[in-house]
């Protein structure tokens, strides 16, 4: 049973890394949703990655569960 949970954790991390690579390759792909913040959904898991793109810099401001109150991350984007 333990290895199943570990495997799921590794799969989650792999999906997050995949999203980070996607954002790094094309940070303008996703629409701005709040101020300059953009959002990417993580496949297979109910999480969202929020990030800000400025010039050559991409800053992840949160990896947040989809059911979380959206106001939680908005203060980070301001």
Secondary structure by P-SEA (a helix, b strand, c coil): caaaaaaaaaaaaaaaaaaaaaaaacccccccccccbbbbbbccccbbbbbcccccbbbbcccccccccccccccccc
